Amino acid sequence: MRITTFLRAAAVALLAGTALPLSAAALDDSQKEEIGAYIKEYLLANPEILLEVQEALQAKQAAAQQAQSASAIDENRDAIFTSKYDIALGNPKGDVTVVEFFDYNCGYCKRALTDMDAILEKDKNIRFVLKELPILGPDSLAAHKVSAAFRDLKPEAYGAFHRALLGGEERATEESAIALAGKLGVTEADIRKQMEANPHDEAVREAYTLANGLGITGTPSYVIARETIFGAIGADAIEGKVANVRACGKATC
């Protein structure tokens, strides 16, 4: 094959996303140099192809990530949707469950709180599981432990506690969480006694293990059906996922 013919074929292959017509081993050094120069010239003249390649790579990586998370969801369904360490708001017998991984000091989680409330107000047949994932330092972990103790002692008021602590402007700490618990009727002495009796270390380990398997590296993140959703995607997008589950059994139909 003449080199000019090969170059034309290479250009077609690049555009079509197919293999080159010859292996590198079949070319001598001068041919490889000419091909390299041609490809460089082509890419400089058509840089948009690099964006297409990047988009294709991102799509491939996202598909692989979702396949991994779907497998992790199947293997850990009980721990994700019905863990004894979590609490659910909304309809306990709702036909669709949304699981949210959150941190009390996550700014995006604070904004996502309004998304959850809007969804629960509109949809009376949804179950919303709150899964605490304290990943933003010692204050978050300490606030989580207070939260867990409060939930043990007064589960019926946990929704109010959660909304006040996550929705507050100040940083969530052990002190601020204990002060909030006091306002909701649970004394500091009772909170500290419960934290000592049940520090909920297993709950933290379970949340970390699940997040790792699902590919979650930040909060908020959601699990709906067999799909993991990363980031504060907004109420409309979550509602769309819920509607899809009802329509086709999957978060993405």
N, C-alpha and C positions, 0 to 999 in steps of 0.2 A: 504494500500500500504506500503510495507517495505521501510525503509528509503533509502537503497542502490538503490532500484528501482526508488524511487523518485529522487535521485541525478542524476541517469542516464537520467531520463526524463527531469530534470532541465537543464542538459548540452545540450541535444538536443534542448530544447526550446530556450536556449540562442543562439545557433548557427542558429536556424531557425527564430529567431525573433518573436516567438509566446508566448502566455501566459503560465505561469507555470501550471502544472497539478493540483495543489492544492492551495487554498488560504492560506494566512499566518495564518488566524484564525483556520485552521484545524490542525496546527502543535503545538506541545508542545515546551517548551523552549529548550530542548536538541536537538530536531530535527532542530529548527531554527539555533542553534549554529553550528550544524554539516553542515547544508546547507551553512551557511555563510563562514565557514572554507573551504568548498569544492570550492565555487565560488571564494574565494580569491586565493586559490591554482591554480585554473584553469586560472584565469586572469593573475597571475604572470607567469604562464607557457606559456600563449598565449597573451602577451600584445598588439599584433597587433589588437586584437579585439576592444580595446579601441579607436584606430585610426579610425576603421570602424564606430564605434558608433559616434565619433566626426564628421566624414564626413557626416554621415546620418543626424545628428542634424543640421549641417550647411546647408545642402541641403534643409532640411525642413524649416529652418528659411528663407533662400533665397527665396523659393517658396512663403512663406507667405508674405514676403516683397514685392515681385513682384505683388502678388495679390492685396495688399493694394495700391501700386503705380498705377496699372492699373485702379483700381476703381477711384483713385484721378485724373488720366488723363482724364477719361471719364467725370467726374464731372466738370473739369476745363479746358476743351479743348480750349476754346477761349482765356482764360487768359494765357495759356501755349504757344499756337502756333500763336496767332494773337493779342497779347496785344498791346494797343496803346503806352505802355511805352517802347517797345523793337524796335529794328531795325534789319532788315535781310540783309545779304550779299548773293552774288551769284544770282541765278535766282529767281526773285520774284514770278514767276509762276512755279517753280520747282515741279516735281512730288513727291518728298520726302523732308520732312522738318526735319532738325536736330536742336534741341534746346540745347544750351549750357549754363549752369549756371556757372558763373565765378566771380572771385575776382581779381582786378588789382594787388594785392600783393601776389597772390598765385603762388608759384614756379612751381607747376605742370601745372597750367594754362599757364604760360609762355612757357613751353615746348609744351603744347597742341596747342598753336598758330600755330606752324609750321604744325601740323596735319591738322588744319582747312584749311590753305592756300594750302597745298598739295591736299586736297580733292576738293577744289573749282577750282584749276587749272586743275585737271583731269576730274571732273564731271561738265559739264555745265548745268545740269538739276537738280541741288540740291539747296535748299533754306536753309540757315544757320542762325538761329535766335540767337542773342546774348542777354542773359538775365543776367543783372548785379545783383550779390548777394554779397554785401559787408559784409563779416562776419569776416574779419581779423583785426578788430580794427578801431579806429577813422580815421586813415589815409585813409583806404579803403573807408569808408563812405564819407569822404570829397572829395576824388578823384572821386567817383561815382557821386556826386552832380555836380562837374565841368563837368564831361563827359555828364551828362544828359542835362546841360545847353548848352554845345557845340552842342550836337545833335539837340536841339531845334533851334539853330541859324544857323547851317551850316550842315544839315544832309548829304549832298552830300560828305562831307569830313570826316564823322564819321569813315569810314573804315580806313582811314589813321591815324586818331587820336587814334583809338582803337589799331591798330597794333603798333604804336610808344609808347604808354603808357604801354601797356601790355608787349611789347617786350623789353622795356628799362631795363638797369641794375640797375638803382637807384630805391629806394622805391617810389611808387606812393603816392603822397600827394596832398593836395590842391595846394600848390605852384608849384610843378612840373607839375601838370595837367594844371594849368593856363598858365605856361610858354610855354607848348606845344601848347595850344590853340592859343597863340600869334603867334607862328611860322606858324600856319596854317591859320592865317588871322582873328582871333577873339580876340579883345582886352580884357584886364582884366576888364576894366570898363563895357563892354558889358556882360561879363560872370557873374560878380557880380550882375549886374542889373537883368539878367535873373534868377539867382539863388534865388534872393529875390522875384521876381515875381512868380516863379514856382519852389519851392524847391524839387519837385518830392518825397515828403514823401509818397504819395500813392503808387508810384512805388516800393519803398523799402518795404513797408508793404505787397504789393502783392507778391513780390519775396520771402519774408520770409514765408508767409503763404503757398505758393505753395511748397516751399522746405520742409516745415514741413509735409505737406500732402503726399508728394512723398517719404518721408524718407531720404531726402538729408541732410547730415551733413557735407559735405566737397565739395570742388571744385577741378577740374572741375567735373560736373555731366551732363549727357545728357538725353534728352528724344527723343526717336525715335519710332514713331507709338504709341503703348500702353506699351512701356517698358522704364523703367528708368535704365540708366547705370551709375554706380558709378566709378569715378576715370579716370585718363588719360590712356585710353585703347589703344591709338595709331590709326593712320590713317587706317591701314589695317583692324583693328577690326571694326571701324566705317563704312568703306566701305562695309564690309561683312554684317553688319546690314542693310545698305541701299539696298544692293543687295537682301537681304531676303525680305524686304518690297516690292520690285518690283516683286519678284517671287511669294510670298505667302501672301502678305498683312500684315505680322508680322515681327518684328525685329528678332525673332528667329523662324525659320520654324519647 
